[in-house]
Amino acid sequence: MCLGIPAQIVALHPDNLATVSVNGVQRDISVELIAADAPVVTGEWVLVHVGFALARIDEAEATATLDQIKKLGQNWTDEWDAFVETDIR
């Protein structure tokens, strides 16, 4: 199973890269897939999968999604481990 993890953008970098935070863990990801629609901004929430922001989401959806996926047990643990280990820089 593949999961997208809600993350909040905390910094923007050149070349469509951004630093996001999930539960206090920060990672650099690509925002190229969503930046074509409109520029991303600090504080915005995105859905992240394997180092790429796939969609913009609001804070309520991010909170609800994080709460639900944490209930998935091992699938959440696997996705979280992949997120922590992935850094595209």
Buried (B, 14 or more C-beta within 10 A) or exposed (E): EEBBBBBBBEEBEEEBBBBBEBEEEBBBBBBBEBBEEEEBEEEBBBBBBBBBBBBBBEEEBBEEBBEEBEEEEEEBEBBBEBBEEBEEE
